[in-house]
Amino acid sequence: MKATIWHNPKCGTSRKTLAILEEGGADVTVVEYLKDAPSRDKLAQLYRDAGITPQKGLRIRGTDAAERGLPDADADTVLNAMATEPILIERPLVETDKGVRLCRPQDVVHEIL
């Protein structure tokens, strides 16, 4: 199975999710999203396929998202902010042929393996 993970190697949950993918034998493409940010359109597709709003995929902790009012902003505003400042993207996002999940906690990844 092929899988893509939008990954931050400094994040324990992201590292654990990657380990689950690798241990499960997935052919994993690792995208360090802070260095290679997904486009706004890709983010919109990922959240749509995961069945969540961009606001649910917004990283609050360690960012200024709350101060900027992003949790209450419309989807377009949130997506635009994430595309220009990828630190605002909650991680890890994983995409397989079976779907997309925001893998918090990491065991959520089993739903799409």
N, C-alpha and C positions, 0 to 999 in steps of 0.2 A: 504494500500500500504506500502511496505517495502522501506526504504531509508537508505542509509549510508552517513554520512557526515564526511569528514576529516576536523576537526574543531580545531580552536584555540580560547579558551574562552576569550582571551584578545583582540580579533579582533571584532570590532563593526559589520562589514559586516557578519562575521561568526555567531555571536550571532543573528543577524536579520534573517539570512537564516534559522538557527535552529528554531527560533520562527515561521517562516512561515510553516516549515515542521510540527511542533507540532500542530499549530493551524489548519492545514489541515487534521489532524487526522492520519498522517503517523506513522507507527511503525518504529521509528528512532533508528539506531545504531550510536552512537557517537564515533568517533575515534579521540582522541587527537593526531594528527599526529606528534607533537613535542616529545611526549613520546613514541608513538607506530607508528613509521614511516612505510609507505607502502614500500613493496619491489620494486626493480627496475622493475620487471616484472609487478607488479600491477600498478605502475605508467604508464608504457608503455600502458597497456590495458586501463586505465582510459582516457588518452589523445587520444588514437586511437578512443575509443567509443565516446568521446566528439567532435571528428572531429577537434582537434587542435594539434599543434606540442608541444613537450616538451618545446620549447623555449617560446611559448605563455603561458605556465603554470609556467614559471620561475618568482619567486619573486625578483624584483630588489630593491624596496624600503626597506631600513633597512638591506640590505645584501651587501656583497662584490662581487655580481655576475657580475656587469659591469666591475669592476677592473680586474676580472679574465677572462674577455672576453667570459663569458658564453652566453650572448645574441646572439653572432655570432658563437658559437660552434655548432658542429654536435649534433644530437639527442642523440647518445650514451653517449657523454661526459656530456651533461646536465642531462640525467637520472642517470648516475653514481654519479654525484655531488649531486643531490637531494636525492638519496638513502642513501648517507653517511652523508649528512647535510640537514635534513628535513626543516630547516629554509628557504631553497631556494624554497620550494614549495609554490606557490601562493594558497591562500585559499579564500573561502571554495570550495572544490570539493564535489559534491553530485552525488550519483549513485542510480537510481531506475530501475525498470523493463522497464521504458520508455527511459532510456538513462543516460548519464553522462553530467554534466555541471560544468564549472568553474563559480561559482555564484557571479560574479562581474559585475554589481551590483546584489544585493540579489534577485531582482525580476526575474532574469533569471531562478530561480528554478521552477517557474510556468510552464516552457516549458516541464518539465519532471514529473509533478504531474498528 
